[in-house]
Amino acid sequence: MEKKDESVRVQRTKGGMVTMPFIFANEATEKLAVVGFGTNMISYLTGQLHMPITKAANTLTNFSGTASLTPLVGAFIADSYFGRFWTITAASIIYQIGMTTLTVSAVIPKLRPPPCSGDQICQTANGGQLAILYVSLLLAAIGAGGIRPCVVAFGADQFDETDPKQKTKTWNFFNWYYFCMGVSILLAVTVVVYVQDYVGWGWGLGIPTIAMFLSIVAFIFGYPLYRNIDPAGSPFTRLVQVAVSSFRKRNLTLVSDPKLLYENDEIDAAISVAGKLVHSKNLRFLDKAAIVSEEDDIRKPNLWKLNTIHRVEELKTIIRMGPIWAAGILLITAYAQQNTFSIQQAKTMDRHILSGSFEIPAASMAVFTMTSMLATVAFYDRLFIPFIRRFTGLDRGIGFLQRMTIGFVISIFATFVAGFVELKRKHVASEYDLINNPHAAIPISVLWLVPQYSLHGMAEAFMSIGHLEFFYDQAPESMRSTAMALFWTAISLGNYTSTILVTLVHKLTQGRDGSNWLPDDNLNKGKLERFYWLITGLQVVNLVYYLFCVKLYTFKPVQVMVIDNKQEDKDAPNVNNGSLELSSQQV
């Protein structure tokens, strides 16, 4: 017995802040690679491989779509079979192979078409050269699928939820995780892009490739320090089993006392390390899956007919999270305009700063978003949390749902302001008789766009990090990688929603005289400000919907085992961020 207790104590010494450099290095370089590749990859495909612009755009769209779907597969593998550490390690190696292959193709002349210039007809990439490209992008997408959903959950796993001191640090981790990711993206859109444009693609792709290799070495080197949580089998299978068993028992009468519902600590041990989920009063039709009938064997239950209340509550928790998850999609839709119409605005404006000696590339305006986001995260973690904690009593300052609300409000202001800036831009164009000249530089500083870029960065610091906290805190502990995959899925759907919205607005606002809110060839003749205000209105409706969801939301109730020598066999409720935790304190 002593040996067992001693091993538990040793296990608990693992993890903590000492593991963060290894984990952050892996995530930062993955973002450096993805953003460094993606931001300027269109230039590589058209300039180095001589792809037609439409084919190049479709190639990147397919890559982006695949990379958005693979996290669901990676999360399933991590939660079901290999655990987060081995999934991240294997995915990083796959990613490394893809990056290395692409870098080699950029260095060796035979692996790309010969260069051309002027009016010379460029030779496009042949089948073999395109095969190298597609295999590289596919490997990168597969690698991203294993890294993205697991890194943030693995990092948060390093802090023991049953230890109050460590649990406090979990919420600091989410802030600094996003901060490190932001710094990496900032380097990608500045330094890496500069190297690609002015030094060469060999170094431009080679720098993130080398950084990725070093991060894998560092991540594996930290293995003895990590707190690893073993996979507990397929979470999707458990959810389906509950749904099937509740349907099979749909004709049974609900029990009056929740204590009569089936429990089995032995079969739930692997999926309730941090505490069992206890019965909640909503979605009670699912409780029928935990009703014991005469046909059920409670010692060796058939989980397609009988499930524990813990497993029933897992499904309830996922269902309850759905509406909150969906509310985040539209914020990404608003955010996505920075990479499309905001860049088009910037291209028509005076981008010279520092007395005209330096011109900001239109795509580099994202620097203002990232710096704003980084500054907001630092302010939030270092100043806001210690201050507001005095009033709320919460370790994390404010709850993640409140944090998300602030992000929604700031995002509304971002698109609202963007509409007025567009009016100002077109007014100046009209004054200088440039409305009919889409390629002329309008004498208005590009810095007029800084407020909308900066507000989007602030909104992301509140909303996206709050979203991450929500997924990690409220997801069943055995499904946290899957929950992180849902975070990336929301980002993907937000971008797809933007595409659909732009397409509909372009089609529905087209006049017989050729007028359009979103014209193809001349932004000066459009009504982009109305499009921004349309998104603002949709966000207001979305905020009302979100607040309604928050009002109805039920936090997952967890029974946590806490050792206390002064009390025995007492159940004490403890409210944390509005969620109910039932602490069973025993000697």
TORLOMAR-550607 format. One line per 10 residues: number of its first residue (from 1); their letters; for each residue x, y, z of C-alpha. Coordinates in steps of 0.02 Angstrom, whole numbers, always signed. Example, Ala and Ser with C-alpha at 12.3 -4.5 7.8 and 13.67 -1.06 7.14 Angstrom:
2
1	as	+615,-225,+390; +684,-53,+357
//
This chain:
587
1	mekkdesvrv	+0,+0,+0; +144,+116,+41; +223,+84,-129; +62,+129,-217; +45,+292,-120; +226,+333,-153; +205,+307,-341; +54,+422,-340; +157,+557,-255; +296,+538,-383
11	qrtkggmvtm	+170,+550,-525; +101,+711,-455; +272,+792,-452; +276,+785,-642; +210,+925,-750; +197,+1105,-695; +278,+1261,-765; +445,+1175,-798; +366,+1085,-948; +303,+1243,-1032
21	pfifaneate	+460,+1288,-1133; +455,+1118,-1220; +269,+1130,-1259; +270,+1312,-1312; +420,+1282,-1427; +324,+1148,-1520; +169,+1255,-1543; +263,+1414,-1587; +363,+1333,-1726; +208,+1246,-1794
31	klavvgfgtn	+125,+1417,-1809; +286,+1491,-1881; +284,+1357,-2014; +97,+1364,-2054; +85,+1553,-2061; +256,+1573,-2142; +203,+1451,-2277; +22,+1506,-2295; +43,+1695,-2294; +156,+1696,-2446
41	misyltgqlh	+128,+1524,-2522; +24,+1598,-2662; +183,+1691,-2717; +283,+1529,-2716; +155,+1433,-2818; +135,+1569,-2949; +313,+1637,-2949; +416,+1479,-2927; +304,+1340,-2993; +219,+1455,-3121
51	mpitkaantl	+45,+1394,-3076; -105,+1488,-3147; -179,+1599,-3012; -344,+1503,-3003; -256,+1335,-2988; -140,+1405,-2854; -287,+1476,-2756; -382,+1310,-2766; -226,+1216,-2710; -211,+1324,-2554
61	tnfsgtaslt	-398,+1315,-2521; -392,+1125,-2527; -241,+1122,-2413; -326,+1240,-2291; -486,+1139,-2290; -393,+976,-2262; -290,+1052,-2122; -453,+1109,-2039; -529,+935,-2042; -378,+830,-1989
71	plvgafiads	-382,+895,-1807; -542,+794,-1782; -448,+637,-1834; -295,+683,-1730; -402,+715,-1577; -491,+548,-1598; -325,+455,-1608; -255,+546,-1456; -409,+521,-1346; -438,+342,-1401
81	yfgrfwtita	-271,+257,-1426; -101,+342,-1412; -123,+487,-1291; -74,+668,-1324; +115,+656,-1307; +139,+518,-1436; +10,+596,-1553; +100,+763,-1548; +269,+679,-1572; +214,+574,-1721
91	asiiyqigmt	+120,+720,-1800; +270,+835,-1779; +383,+710,-1867; +258,+694,-2010; +248,+883,-2021; +438,+892,-2021; +448,+772,-2168; +324,+877,-2266; +417,+1040,-2230; +585,+963,-2271
101	tltvsavipk	+521,+895,-2437; +452,+1065,-2487; +612,+1154,-2434; +720,+1033,-2534; +611,+1062,-2687; +639,+1250,-2667; +829,+1226,-2659; +860,+1098,-2797; +827,+1179,-2969; +774,+1015,-3052
111	lrpppcsgdq	+627,+1000,-2932; +543,+1157,-2999; +519,+1236,-3171; +658,+1345,-3245; +645,+1531,-3204; +572,+1653,-3329; +556,+1840,-3343; +475,+1977,-3443; +362,+1923,-3586; +439,+1749,-3590
121	icqtanggql	+313,+1607,-3584; +341,+1518,-3418; +353,+1330,-3410; +231,+1264,-3281; +276,+1129,-3155; +270,+952,-3224; +181,+804,-3145; +329,+751,-3038; +359,+926,-2972; +175,+947,-2930
131	ailyvsllla	+175,+776,-2845; +314,+835,-2728; +212,+990,-2688; +50,+896,-2654; +135,+763,-2548; +221,+899,-2446; +58,+993,-2416; -34,+832,-2374; +98,+783,-2245; +90,+958,-2171
141	aigaggirpc	-100,+947,-2158; -90,+776,-2074; +42,+839,-1954; -60,+993,-1910; -208,+879,-1873; -110,+793,-1735; -28,+949,-1663; -169,+1077,-1659; -298,+987,-1551; -171,+908,-1433
151	vvafgadqfd	-42,+1041,-1389; -157,+1156,-1291; -242,+1011,-1201; -75,+928,-1164; -7,+1091,-1094; -158,+1114,-980; -141,+931,-925; +25,+976,-843; -71,+1059,-702; -162,+944,-581
161	etdpkqktkt	-345,+995,-566; -358,+918,-393; -219,+1032,-330; -289,+1209,-300; -118,+1289,-323; -88,+1204,-491; -266,+1231,-553; -240,+1419,-536; -94,+1409,-657; -200,+1322,-788
171	wnffnwyyfc	-288,+1484,-834; -121,+1577,-845; -66,+1441,-965; -206,+1481,-1089; -154,+1665,-1091; +30,+1630,-1118; -5,+1492,-1243; -97,+1617,-1351; +37,+1749,-1320; +176,+1633,-1382
181	mgvsillavt	+70,+1584,-1531; +43,+1768,-1571; +230,+1808,-1563; +263,+1663,-1682; +131,+1725,-1805; +203,+1902,-1793; +376,+1836,-1839; +302,+1737,-1982; +212,+1885,-2063; +364,+1997,-2047
191	vvvyvqdyvg	+533,+1910,-2040; +492,+1748,-2132; +394,+1837,-2270; +536,+1962,-2290; +664,+1822,-2309; +554,+1734,-2437; +532,+1892,-2541; +707,+1967,-2531; +829,+1827,-2484; +757,+1671,-2566
201	wgwglgipti	+635,+1529,-2544; +770,+1408,-2490; +801,+1507,-2331; +620,+1566,-2324; +559,+1387,-2307; +717,+1324,-2224; +706,+1435,-2069; +538,+1366,-2008; +594,+1190,-2058; +750,+1202,-1950
211	amflsivafi	+650,+1278,-1808; +525,+1135,-1817; +664,+1007,-1806; +737,+1090,-1651; +565,+1098,-1569; +537,+911,-1595; +704,+874,-1511; +660,+990,-1366; +484,+919,-1348; +546,+739,-1342
221	fgyplyrnid	+687,+788,-1224; +557,+848,-1098; +469,+679,-1092; +528,+632,-914; +451,+793,-848; +279,+777,-925; +120,+729,-836; +42,+605,-958; -140,+554,-952; -175,+385,-1030
231	pagspftrlv	-307,+372,-1169; -471,+298,-1111; -543,+224,-1269; -648,+300,-1406; -752,+445,-1338; -865,+440,-1491; -908,+259,-1458; -962,+302,-1280; -1072,+444,-1341; -1156,+332,-1469
241	qvavssfrkr	-1180,+194,-1338; -1273,+316,-1225; -1383,+376,-1368; -1423,+197,-1422; -1459,+133,-1246; -1571,+283,-1206; -1667,+252,-1368; -1687,+67,-1327; -1759,+112,-1157; -1865,+256,-1219
251	nltlvsdpkl	-2025,+173,-1155; -1961,+158,-976; -2022,+279,-844; -1893,+399,-774; -1841,+364,-594; -1891,+490,-462; -1725,+481,-369; -1561,+506,-467; -1472,+394,-340; -1561,+247,-421
261	lyendeidaa	-1470,+275,-585; -1328,+154,-625; -1152,+189,-565; -995,+84,-584; -831,+156,-520; -730,+16,-597; -778,+41,-780; -773,+231,-760; -604,+238,-674; -503,+276,-832
271	isvagklvhs	-619,+417,-888; -646,+502,-719; -471,+528,-649; -510,+708,-599; -682,+663,-532; -846,+586,-587; -983,+684,-672; -1140,+683,-567; -1322,+693,-618; -1390,+855,-692
281	knlrfldkaa	-1574,+896,-711; -1580,+942,-896; -1591,+827,-1047; -1670,+697,-932; -1728,+586,-1076; -1546,+528,-1086; -1557,+468,-905; -1650,+316,-968; -1483,+246,-1027; -1435,+229,-843
291	ivseeddirk	-1596,+146,-783; -1565,-34,-729; -1693,-155,-801; -1720,-339,-764; -1621,-388,-918; -1464,-291,-868; -1312,-371,-789; -1246,-238,-671; -1081,-330,-644; -1038,-345,-829
301	pnlwklntih	-1156,-224,-916; -1184,-219,-1102; -1143,-36,-1133; -1257,-32,-1285; -1402,-63,-1164; -1346,+6,-995; -1229,+152,-958; -1167,+236,-801; -1230,+408,-756; -1053,+474,-783
311	rveelktiir	-1061,+421,-966; -1235,+492,-985; -1172,+658,-917; -1028,+655,-1043; -1155,+660,-1184; -1259,+791,-1095; -1104,+900,-1075; -1060,+891,-1260; -1240,+934,-1309; -1242,+1082,-1188
321	mgpiwaagil	-1079,+1148,-1261; -1147,+1151,-1439; -1240,+1319,-1436; -1094,+1409,-1353; -976,+1333,-1481; -1086,+1390,-1625; -1088,+1570,-1562; -901,+1584,-1595; -918,+1550,-1782; -981,+1723,-1829
331	litayaqqnt	-839,+1811,-1739; -716,+1718,-1852; -821,+1773,-2000; -797,+1954,-1948; -612,+1925,-1914; -587,+1845,-2086; -621,+2011,-2175; -448,+2071,-2125; -372,+1948,-2247; -485,+2000,-2390
341	fsiqqaktmd	-571,+2169,-2400; -463,+2256,-2270; -310,+2212,-2375; -398,+2277,-2530; -432,+2440,-2438; -250,+2452,-2386; -190,+2427,-2565; -281,+2586,-2620; -215,+2694,-2477; -51,+2784,-2443
351	rhilsgsfei	+55,+2654,-2354; +210,+2761,-2328; +263,+2798,-2149; +417,+2874,-2067; +418,+3026,-2182; +388,+2922,-2335; +544,+2817,-2319; +456,+2651,-2291; +300,+2576,-2370; +199,+2448,-2273
361	paasmavftm	+150,+2295,-2377; -39,+2283,-2376; -36,+2105,-2309; +77,+2159,-2165; -62,+2264,-2089; -99,+2107,-1989; +49,+2161,-1881; -69,+2284,-1795; -191,+2144,-1755; -55,+2034,-1681
371	tsmlatvafy	+28,+2172,-1579; -141,+2225,-1511; -182,+2045,-1466; -13,+2020,-1381; -27,+2182,-1283; -204,+2138,-1228; -153,+1964,-1169; -6,+2035,-1070; -118,+2170,-993; -253,+2042,-952
381	drlfipfirr	-135,+1919,-869; -20,+2039,-777; -137,+2182,-727; -321,+2144,-757; -331,+1974,-670; -244,+2029,-507; -356,+2183,-501; -525,+2104,-540; -489,+1952,-432; -511,+2064,-278
391	ftgldrgigf	-693,+2089,-325; -742,+1922,-402; -642,+1805,-291; -605,+1695,-444; -428,+1635,-474; -443,+1674,-660; -516,+1847,-628; -677,+1827,-726; -763,+1673,-796; -729,+1617,-973
401	lqrmtigfvi	-908,+1653,-1025; -891,+1833,-967; -723,+1844,-1057; -805,+1784,-1218; -943,+1915,-1197; -813,+2055,-1193; -735,+1984,-1351; -903,+1983,-1441; -936,+2165,-1394; -764,+2224,-1453
411	sifatfvagf	-785,+2130,-1618; -949,+2221,-1647; -859,+2387,-1626; -721,+2329,-1745; -837,+2302,-1894; -942,+2455,-1847; -787,+2566,-1852; -727,+2483,-2013; -884,+2544,-2101; -849,+2727,-2057
421	velkrkhvas	-667,+2711,-2108; -723,+2648,-2279; -839,+2799,-2296; -690,+2912,-2257; -581,+2822,-2385; -711,+2841,-2523; -742,+3023,-2476; -558,+3064,-2503; -559,+2966,-2666; -709,+3071,-2723
431	eydlinnpha	-623,+3234,-2674; -473,+3191,-2781; -581,+3124,-2924; -511,+2946,-2905; -674,+2849,-2893; -654,+2781,-3069; -468,+2743,-3048; -457,+2582,-2944; -266,+2569,-2959; -225,+2746,-2903
441	aipisvlwlv	-157,+2778,-2729; -285,+2879,-2632; -202,+3015,-2526; -264,+2948,-2360; -148,+2862,-2236; -165,+2675,-2216; -154,+2706,-2028; -340,+2746,-2035; -362,+2556,-2039; -265,+2530,-1877
451	pqyslhgmae	-419,+2547,-1763; -514,+2406,-1847; -361,+2293,-1852; -319,+2331,-1670; -498,+2304,-1611; -500,+2133,-1696; -339,+2090,-1603; -416,+2141,-1437; -573,+2041,-1476; -469,+1887,-1514
461	afmsighlef	-375,+1903,-1349; -539,+1895,-1255; -648,+1784,-1365; -526,+1654,-1431; -438,+1623,-1266; -605,+1620,-1176; -664,+1493,-1304; -511,+1385,-1269; -541,+1395,-1082; -724,+1349,-1107
471	fydqapesmr	-683,+1195,-1211; -549,+1133,-1091; -647,+1166,-932; -817,+1103,-987; -770,+956,-1098; -767,+784,-1015; -587,+753,-962; -568,+605,-1080; -623,+711,-1229; -515,+867,-1213
481	stamalfwta	-416,+839,-1371; -581,+820,-1462; -641,+982,-1383; -486,+1073,-1446; -524,+1003,-1620; -696,+1083,-1606; -609,+1250,-1575; -519,+1233,-1742; -679,+1173,-1826; -765,+1334,-1770
491	islgnytsti	-624,+1433,-1853; -645,+1332,-2013; -834,+1356,-2015; -812,+1542,-1981; -708,+1558,-2139; -830,+1455,-2240; -972,+1565,-2175; -876,+1717,-2235; -862,+1641,-2409; -1048,+1605,-2414
501	lvtlvhkltq	-1093,+1778,-2350; -981,+1867,-2476; -1053,+1762,-2617; -1232,+1798,-2567; -1204,+1985,-2543; -1113,+1997,-2710; -1255,+1908,-2799; -1403,+1993,-2712; -1337,+2172,-2721; -1291,+2168,-2905
511	grdgsnwlpd	-1387,+2303,-2999; -1433,+2312,-3183; -1313,+2458,-3204; -1168,+2350,-3142; -1169,+2421,-2967; -1129,+2305,-2822; -1088,+2317,-2637; -935,+2209,-2670; -878,+2245,-2849; -750,+2135,-2935
521	dnlnkgkler	-639,+2270,-3008; -661,+2436,-2917; -686,+2445,-2729; -711,+2634,-2742; -879,+2607,-2829; -940,+2480,-2702; -1032,+2490,-2538; -909,+2396,-2428; -964,+2499,-2277; -1138,+2421,-2291
531	fywlitglqv	-1061,+2248,-2293; -965,+2290,-2135; -1123,+2354,-2053; -1217,+2199,-2109; -1087,+2094,-2016; -1105,+2213,-1868; -1293,+2183,-1864; -1270,+1995,-1877; -1147,+2004,-1732; -1272,+2100,-1626
541	vnlvyylfcv	-1401,+1964,-1657; -1268,+1834,-1621; -1226,+1921,-1456; -1409,+1916,-1403; -1414,+1731,-1449; -1253,+1700,-1352; -1316,+1788,-1195; -1476,+1684,-1205; -1369,+1526,-1216; -1264,+1581,-1068
551	klytfkpvqv	-1420,+1612,-963; -1482,+1435,-998; -1311,+1350,-989; -1282,+1220,-854; -1102,+1196,-800; -1042,+1018,-785; -1053,+956,-604; -899,+857,-552; -870,+755,-395; -687,+786,-352
561	mvidnkqedk	-591,+680,-229; -491,+789,-110; -384,+721,+32; -407,+813,+197; -349,+743,+363; -462,+859,+463; -626,+803,+387; -696,+636,+342; -836,+574,+234; -914,+743,+201
571	dapnvnngsl	-986,+807,+40; -962,+994,+17; -1020,+1094,-132; -897,+1219,-203; -939,+1345,-338; -801,+1382,-464; -836,+1502,-607; -1019,+1463,-588; -991,+1275,-605; -1038,+1156,-467
581	elssqqv	-900,+1045,-399; -948,+915,-270; -794,+885,-164; -796,+718,-76; -668,+742,+63; -600,+584,+140; -455,+529,+248
//
